[in-house]
Every structure is written in structure tokens, then in C-alpha cells.
């Protein structure tokens, strides 16, 4: 007996999905996208014109956020190397350094520093000396100390007591060293 083999034929063309391109949907999408782009460009053009008109109307007003000429300069300390900078003098004026050698700013600052080193720096409001050279300050301090009243016995005792410190070898006993 022969085995029965049934042959089934499968139509492979019908097993796959049909692939149809919806041309109408693509055309509608393209037209819609084009209209959206045209409308957006139109609105942006209108908005640009409105903003330019507003800028023309308010052109005569000064902008409160605009920097002054002094604020546009680079931060201190500045290296001269370019004309147009100046130096603030001790008397409160400004020394213009235009049309001078680039080193002229340094020379002027050096003169001011030498003057301050020799005479001391003065407070602009009161005119009193607030900084002095070390040798001058020592000399003034010694003159003031010699001009003071003689030292009282109580202050001398306080000084002696403050100089007495427990020594490292005393380990808490009453013996103490006198320090300078």
C-alpha cells in the first residue's frame, strides 16, 4: 500500500498583505505642511515689522541698561599699552594719558606710590594719615610713649603679673617663669 500523500498547494501570492500606497494622504499632508510653513513665515514677518516699529518709536529714549564709557573699560588693574586710559590722581582729578608713551601711566602711578610711601596715605574725607612707612610709624610711636605720663605702680604690677607664666617644668605648682 502506498502512503497517501496529499499535496496541498499554497498560493504564496495571497499570503502576504497587499502593499498599497495611499497617495491621497501623502498629498494632503504635503499641502497641509506647505500651508503651515507659509502661515508661520507670514506671522514672523508681521511680528518683525511690529517690533521694528516699536524700536523706531523708542529710539530717542536712553536705555537704562546701557553701560557708561567707564563701565566698558576692563576691570582694574589695567595695563596701559593702549591709548585712551588715564589715571586717577590723588587730588581727585583724572590725568589723561592719550597721546603719551604707553609707559607714562606707570610713571605717574610710580610717582604717586613714592609720594604715599614717603608721606603716608591720607583719608580723603578727614585728611588724617591712615598709613605710614614702618620707620616713620616706629618713630612716632616712640615719641608718643615718651610723652605719656609716668607709669603708675598698679599698671607696673599688672604688667609683671601678665608676664608670669607657669613653666613647663612646674607641672601645676606655683613656680612660674617671667617671660619677656
C-alpha positions in Angstrom: 0.0 0.0 0.0 1.2 3.2 -0.9 1.0 6.0 1.6 -1.3 8.7 0.6 0.4 11.9 0.2 -1.9 14.7 -0.3 -0.4 17.6 -2.0 -1.7 20.9 -0.9 -0.8 23.8 -3.0 -0.3 27.1 -1.2 -0.7 30.3 -3.1 2.1 32.4 -1.8 0.9 35.5 -3.5 -2.2 35.6 -1.4 -0.5 35.0 2.0 1.2 38.5 2.2 -0.6 41.7 2.8 -1.1 43.9 -0.1 1.1 47.0 0.0 -0.8 49.9 -1.4 0.5 53.4 -1.0 -2.2 56.0 -0.1 -1.1 58.7 -2.5 -4.1 60.9 -1.4 -2.9 61.0 2.2 0.6 62.0 1.2 -0.6 64.8 -1.0 -2.9 66.1 1.8 0.0 66.0 4.3 2.3 67.9 1.9 -0.3 70.6 1.2 -1.0 71.0 4.9 2.7 71.2 5.7 3.2 73.8 3.0 0.3 76.0 4.3 1.6 75.7 7.8 5.1 76.9 6.7 3.6 79.8 4.7 1.4 80.9 7.6 4.3 80.7 10.1 6.6 82.8 7.8 3.8 85.4 7.3 3.3 85.7 11.1 7.0 86.0 11.7 7.3 88.7 9.1 4.4 90.6 10.6 5.9 90.3 14.1 9.3 91.5 12.9 7.7 94.6 11.4 5.8 95.3 14.6 9.0 95.0 16.7 11.0 97.3 14.3 8.3 99.9 14.5 8.4 99.8 18.3 12.2 100.1 18.2 11.9 103.2 16.0 9.4 104.9 18.3 11.5 104.3 21.4 14.9 105.2 19.8 15.1 108.7 21.4 14.9 107.2 25.0 18.2 106.1 26.5 18.4 102.5 27.6 18.7 102.2 31.4 20.7 99.0 31.0 23.3 100.7 28.7 26.8 100.7 30.1 28.7 104.0 30.5 32.1 104.6 29.0 33.7 104.0 32.3 31.9 100.7 32.8 33.0 99.5 29.4 36.7 99.6 30.4 38.3 96.3 31.5 38.5 95.7 35.3 41.2 97.2 37.4 44.2 96.8 37.4 44.6 97.7 33.8 47.8 97.5 31.8 48.1 100.7 29.8 49.6 99.5 26.4 46.7 101.2 24.6 46.0 105.0 24.3 42.9 106.4 25.9 43.3 105.2 29.5 44.1 107.6 32.3 45.0 107.6 36.0 43.0 108.9 38.9 45.2 111.4 40.7 45.4 111.9 44.5 43.8 115.3 44.2 40.6 113.8 42.8 41.1 114.6 39.1 41.8 112.4 36.2 45.1 112.5 34.3 44.5 111.8 30.6 47.2 109.5 29.1 46.2 109.9 25.5 49.0 110.9 23.1 51.6 109.9 25.6 54.0 107.0 25.7 52.5 103.7 27.0 54.8 103.8 30.0 53.5 107.2 31.1 50.7 105.6 33.1 53.2 103.5 35.0 55.5 106.6 35.6 52.6 108.6 37.0 51.5 105.7 39.3 55.0 105.2 40.4 55.2 109.0 41.4 52.0 108.6 43.4 53.2 105.4 45.1 56.5 107.1 46.0 54.7 110.1 47.5 52.4 107.8 49.5 55.4 105.7 50.7 57.2 108.9 51.9 54.3 110.9 53.3 51.8 108.1 54.1 48.3 107.7 52.8 45.7 110.2 53.8 41.9 109.7 54.3 40.2 111.7 51.6 37.3 112.8 53.9 39.2 113.9 57.0 42.8 114.4 55.7 44.3 112.4 58.5 47.2 110.0 57.8 45.9 106.4 57.8 49.1 104.6 56.7 52.8 105.4 57.3 56.1 103.9 56.3 57.3 101.5 59.1 60.3 103.6 60.2 58.1 106.7 60.4 55.4 104.8 62.4 58.1 103.5 64.9 59.5 106.9 65.4 56.0 108.4 66.0 55.1 105.6 68.4 58.3 106.1 70.5 57.7 109.9 70.6 54.1 109.3 71.9 55.3 106.8 74.5 57.9 109.2 75.8 55.3 112.0 76.0 52.9 109.8 78.1 52.6 110.2 81.9 54.9 108.1 84.1 53.7 104.6 84.6 51.8 104.0 87.9 52.7 101.3 90.3 49.4 99.5 89.7 50.0 99.3 85.9 53.6 98.1 86.6 52.2 95.3 88.9 49.7 94.3 86.2 52.5 94.1 83.6 54.6 92.0 85.9 51.7 89.6 86.6 50.9 89.2 82.9 54.5 88.3 82.2 54.4 85.5 84.8 53.5 82.2 83.1 53.6 78.7 84.5 56.8 76.9 83.3 56.7 73.6 81.6 58.7 72.0 84.4 56.4 73.3 87.2 53.6 70.8 86.3 50.9 72.9 88.0 53.0 74.0 91.0 53.1 77.7 91.9 56.6 78.2 90.4 56.4 80.3 87.3 58.9 81.9 84.8 59.0 85.5 83.9 58.8 85.9 80.2 59.7 88.8 78.0 
